Amino acid sequence: MKGRILVINTGSTSSKIGFYDSGEMLFEKNLTHSAEEIAKYNSVMDQTPMRRDAITEFLSESGIALESIDLVMARGGLITPIQTGVYEVNQDMRDALIEGKNGVHACNLSALLADDIAKMVNEAKGGAACRAFIADPPMADEMLPEVKVGGLPEFPRKTLFHALNSRAMVRKYAKSVGKTNKDVTVIVAHMGGGSSVSLHRNGLVIDTTDALGGDGPISPERAGTVPGFPLVEMCFSGEYTKAEIKKKLVGKGGAVAYFGTNDIREVIARAQSGDEACATFLKGFSVSVAKYIGSLATVVGGKVDAIVLTGGIAHSKDITADIAERVSFIAPVEVYPGENELESLAENGYGVLSEEFEIKEYRKL
């Protein structure tokens, strides 16, 4: 693999970057932005110049000349639902991210920063050579029409999942058995601060959960799917605002609601020290993930080649073993722990440079 690739993944208070040369990561850096610094801006999107300067200054301090960069890869933002794959950053995508019609999140900054820096690289080179791309944005939608049907026409099922890492792990599994992602059917459970479960068949993600929309398994800070009537009662109790209800579902649900922490390692440690409530919660987490794996298996009549467990929580051998025991009757279970987002973006970047991956064009609706 030839080429030097800069990878950008923005979070609410940090800009994570990685730099790759000929397929090898030279460095990974998490550039943190203090609360005081963030507070200076009225909106997330106003932070673009500040974060761009932080990245370019770090590159300069690290001895990385802009003109040495061949390609910039960025985490996908909240844009119009599109197919999975690699998309070049264009004006339509920039407009959609800035408008935030499909949601405003710090991840929307990644593509803007990548495009800005690619243009700076071209200025330094004296001509257009460097381009910016995103890969597998979280709102990627290839769901079968029948799985989008909700119990009410007002509530169709939607997609918002860990597309980037999940797709990369399917490619990793397929490669391990001498196939491509277009030759296998795999269920992926990504388990982190938020959790999502997705069904991959013939290179497409034909069903998945909405990890930010109250659909899916429990996670350290998200409630997952909750019963409707109690939720209605809570909404009309007069005790909570609309924003507070949403926060209870996403941000203050899961382990945060039970134990005041979103660190699953703390819950595991407490369980190992004899805390029965923590031990029961961990079993409940495993059951929740296993149930969604099982339900997705029914979409393809149980014809699944493998189940992949990934994300930060997959580092816990006890949790992965518990889930595997519950679902291994469906298909063999593979464990690929970690988020792997920078690595996944770099993989897509080298796929572009080698012309192995198709480049798609984004068009705003």
C-alpha positions in Angstrom: 0.0 0.0 0.0 1.5 3.3 -1.1 0.6 6.8 0.0 0.3 9.0 3.0 -3.1 9.4 4.6 -4.4 11.8 7.2 -7.5 10.5 9.1 -9.8 12.8 11.1 -12.5 11.7 13.6 -14.1 14.5 15.6 -15.9 14.1 18.9 -17.7 16.6 21.2 -14.5 17.7 23.0 -11.7 16.2 20.9 -10.4 15.8 17.4 -8.7 12.5 17.0 -6.3 12.2 14.1 -4.1 9.4 12.7 -1.3 9.6 10.1 -0.5 6.6 7.9 2.4 6.0 5.6 2.3 3.0 3.2 -0.3 1.4 5.3 1.5 1.8 8.7 0.3 4.2 11.3 3.0 6.7 12.2 1.1 8.3 15.0 -2.4 8.7 16.6 -3.2 11.8 18.5 -6.3 12.9 20.5 -6.4 16.7 20.4 -8.6 17.7 23.3 -10.5 21.0 23.4 -11.2 22.4 26.8 -14.7 23.3 28.0 -13.6 26.9 28.1 -12.5 26.8 24.5 -15.7 25.1 23.3 -17.8 27.6 25.2 -16.5 30.4 23.0 -18.6 29.1 20.1 -22.4 29.5 19.7 -22.7 26.2 17.8 -20.7 23.1 17.0 -20.2 24.1 13.4 -18.6 27.4 14.4 -15.7 25.4 15.8 -14.4 24.5 12.3 -11.5 27.1 12.1 -10.4 26.4 15.7 -10.2 22.6 15.1 -8.6 23.0 11.7 -5.8 25.2 13.2 -5.3 22.7 16.0 -4.8 19.9 13.5 -2.5 21.7 11.2 -0.4 23.1 14.0 0.1 19.6 15.4 1.1 18.3 12.0 3.6 21.1 11.7 5.0 20.4 15.2 5.3 16.7 14.3 7.3 17.4 11.2 4.5 16.5 8.7 4.6 18.8 5.8 1.1 19.4 4.3 2.4 18.8 0.8 3.4 15.2 1.8 -0.3 14.2 2.3 -1.9 12.3 -0.5 -5.4 11.9 0.8 -7.6 12.9 3.8 -10.2 10.5 5.2 -12.9 11.7 7.6 -15.6 10.2 9.8 -19.0 10.5 8.2 -21.5 13.0 9.7 -25.3 13.1 10.0 -26.3 13.5 6.4 -29.2 12.3 4.3 -29.4 8.5 4.6 -27.3 7.0 1.8 -25.8 3.7 0.9 -22.6 2.5 2.6 -19.3 3.1 0.9 -16.8 5.8 0.1 -18.0 9.3 -0.8 -15.9 12.3 -1.9 -16.6 15.4 0.1 -18.4 17.9 -2.2 -20.4 21.1 -1.8 -23.7 19.3 -1.4 -22.2 17.3 1.5 -20.7 20.4 3.1 -24.1 22.2 2.8 -25.9 19.3 4.4 -23.5 19.0 7.3 -23.6 22.8 8.0 -27.4 23.0 7.8 -27.7 20.0 10.2 -31.1 19.1 8.9 -30.5 15.5 9.8 -28.9 16.3 13.2 -26.1 18.5 14.6 -23.2 16.6 16.1 -19.5 17.1 16.4 -19.0 14.3 13.8 -20.4 16.7 11.2 -17.1 18.6 11.5 -14.9 15.8 10.3 -15.7 16.1 6.6 -15.5 19.9 6.6 -12.0 19.7 8.3 -10.8 17.1 5.8 -12.0 19.1 2.8 -10.4 22.3 4.2 -7.1 20.6 4.8 -7.1 18.8 1.4 -7.5 22.3 -0.2 -4.6 23.6 2.0 -2.5 20.6 0.8 -3.2 21.5 -2.8 -2.3 25.1 -2.3 1.0 23.9 -0.7 1.6 21.6 -3.7 0.7 24.2 -6.2 -2.1 22.2 -7.8 -5.0 19.9 -7.1 -3.9 16.4 -6.1 -5.2 15.7 -2.6 -8.8 14.9 -2.1 -11.1 14.4 0.9 -13.5 11.5 1.5 -15.8 10.0 4.1 -16.6 6.3 4.5 -19.7 4.4 5.8 -21.5 7.3 7.6 -23.6 6.4 10.6 -26.9 7.1 8.8 -26.1 4.7 5.9 -29.4 3.1 4.8 -29.7 -0.1 2.9 -32.5 -1.6 5.0 -35.0 -3.9 3.3 -38.4 -2.2 2.9 -40.1 -4.8 5.1 -37.8 -4.2 8.1 -38.6 -0.5 8.0 -42.2 -1.2 8.8 -43.0 0.1 12.3 -46.1 -0.6 14.5 -47.4 2.8 13.5 -47.0 4.5 10.1 -45.7 7.6 11.9 -42.9 5.5 13.4 -41.0 3.8 10.6 -37.8 2.0 11.7 -34.7 4.1 10.9 -31.0 3.4 10.8 -28.2 5.0 12.8 -25.5 2.6 13.7 -21.7 2.1 13.9 -21.4 1.6 10.2 -17.7 2.4 9.8 -16.4 -0.2 12.3 -19.1 -2.7 11.7 -18.4 -2.8 7.9 -14.7 -3.0 8.5 -15.1 -6.0 10.9 -17.2 -7.8 8.3 -14.4 -7.3 5.7 -11.9 -8.6 8.3 -14.0 -11.7 9.0 -14.5 -12.3 5.3 -10.8 -12.0 4.6 -10.0 -14.5 7.4 -12.1 -17.2 5.6 -10.8 -16.3 2.1 -13.9 -14.4 1.0 -15.1 -10.8 0.5 -17.8 -9.0 2.3 -20.1 -9.6 -0.7 -19.8 -13.4 -0.1 -20.9 -13.6 3.5 -23.9 -12.9 5.8 -22.7 -11.6 9.2 -24.4 -10.1 12.2 -22.3 -7.5 14.0 -22.8 -6.3 17.5 -20.9 -3.1 18.2 -20.7 -2.6 22.0 -19.5 0.8 23.3 -20.9 3.8 25.0 -23.7 3.2 22.5 -24.5 -0.2 21.1 -25.9 -1.2 17.7 -26.6 -4.5 16.0 -26.5 -4.8 12.2 -27.1 -7.5 9.6 -24.8 -7.6 6.7 -25.5 -9.6 3.5 -23.8 -9.5 0.2 -22.0 -6.3 1.0 -25.2 -4.5 2.1 -26.5 -3.7 5.6 -30.0 -4.9 5.2 -31.2 -4.4 8.8 -29.9 -2.5 11.9 -30.9 -0.7 15.0 -31.2 3.1 15.5 -28.5 3.6 18.2 -29.4 7.2 18.8 -33.2 6.9 18.4 -34.2 4.6 21.3 -34.0 1.4 19.3 -31.7 -1.4 20.2 -29.9 -3.1 23.2 -29.0 -1.5 26.5 -25.6 0.2 26.6 -23.5 2.0 29.2 -25.2 5.3 28.6 -28.3 4.5 26.5 -31.6 2.9 27.5 -32.1 1.1 24.3 -35.7 0.1 23.4 -38.1 0.9 26.3 -41.7 0.0 26.8 -44.1 2.5 25.3 -46.8 3.0 28.0 -44.3 3.8 30.9 -42.5 6.2 28.6 -45.8 8.0 27.7 -46.5 8.3 31.4 -43.1 9.8 32.1 -43.5 12.2 29.2 -46.8 13.5 30.6 -45.9 13.4 34.2 -44.9 17.1 34.2 -41.6 16.1 36.0 -39.4 16.3 32.9 -38.8 18.5 29.9 -38.6 17.1 26.4 -34.8 17.5 26.5 -34.6 15.7 29.8 -36.6 12.8 28.5 -34.3 12.4 25.5 -31.3 12.6 27.8 -32.7 9.8 29.9 -32.9 7.7 26.8 -29.5 8.7 25.3 -26.8 9.9 27.7 -28.3 9.1 31.1 -29.7 5.7 30.4 -28.2 2.2 30.8 -25.4 1.9 33.4 -25.5 5.7 34.0 -29.1 5.4 35.2 -28.4 2.4 37.4 -24.9 3.2 38.8 -24.0 6.7 37.8 -21.2 5.7 35.5 -20.8 5.1 31.8 -17.6 3.1 32.3 -18.5 -0.5 31.9 -15.1 -1.4 33.4 -16.2 0.1 36.7 -19.4 -1.9 36.6 -17.4 -5.1 35.9 -15.0 -4.3 38.8 -17.9 -3.8 41.2 -19.5 -7.0 40.1 -16.3 -8.9 40.7 -16.2 -7.4 44.2 -19.5 -8.9 45.0 -22.0 -6.2 43.9 -25.0 -8.3 42.9 -26.8 -5.4 41.2 -23.9 -4.8 38.9 -23.6 -8.6 38.2 -27.2 -8.7 37.3 -27.0 -5.6 35.1 -24.1 -7.2 33.1 -26.1 -10.3 32.5 -29.0 -8.1 31.4 -26.7 -6.3 29.0 -25.5 -9.6 27.5 -29.1 -10.8 27.2 -30.1 -7.5 25.5 -27.4 -7.8 22.9 -28.1 -11.5 22.3 -31.8 -10.9 21.8 -31.1 -8.4 19.0 -28.6 -10.8 17.4 -31.3 -13.5 17.5 -34.0 -11.2 16.1 -31.8 -10.1 13.1 -31.0 -13.8 12.4 -34.7 -14.3 11.7 -34.6 -11.8 8.8 -32.4 -14.2 6.8 -34.0 -17.4 8.1 -31.1 -18.1 10.4 -28.7 -18.4 7.4 -25.8 -16.6 9.0 -22.1 -17.3 8.4 -20.8 -15.6 11.5 -21.6 -13.3 14.4 -19.0 -10.6 15.2 -18.7 -8.9 18.6 -16.8 -5.7 18.5 -16.4 -2.3 20.2 -14.7 -1.3 23.4 -16.9 -3.7 25.6 -15.7 -6.6 23.5 -12.4 -6.4 25.4 -14.4 -8.1 28.3 -13.9 -11.8 27.9 -16.7 -12.5 30.4 -19.3 -10.5 28.5 -18.3 -11.8 25.1 -18.3 -15.4 26.4 -21.8 -14.8 27.9 -23.2 -13.5 24.6 -21.4 -16.2 22.6 -23.0 -18.9 24.8 -26.4 -17.5 24.1 -26.1 -17.0 20.3 -23.5 -19.6 19.1 -26.4 -21.9 18.1 -27.0 -19.5 15.2 -23.5 -19.2 13.9 -19.8 -19.2 15.0 -18.9 -16.1 17.1 -15.8 -14.0 16.3 -14.5 -11.4 18.7 -12.7 -8.3 17.3 -12.5 -5.9 20.2 -12.0 -2.1 19.9 -13.5 0.8 18.1 -11.1 0.6 15.1 -12.4 3.8 13.5 -9.1 5.3 12.5 -7.9 2.0 11.1 -11.1 1.5 9.3 -10.9 5.0 7.7 -7.3 4.4 6.7 -8.3 1.1 5.1 -10.9 2.9 3.0 -8.4 5.5 2.1 -5.9 3.0 0.7 -8.8 1.3 -1.1 -9.4 4.7 -2.9 -5.7 5.1 -3.7 -5.4 1.6 -5.1 -8.7 2.1 -7.0 -10.1 -1.0 -5.2 -13.0 0.9 -3.8 -15.7 2.6 -5.8 -16.0 6.3 -5.1 -19.7 7.4 -4.8 -21.1 10.9 -5.3 -23.2 12.5 -2.6 -26.3 14.5 -3.6 -28.3 16.4 -1.1 -32.1 15.8 -1.3 
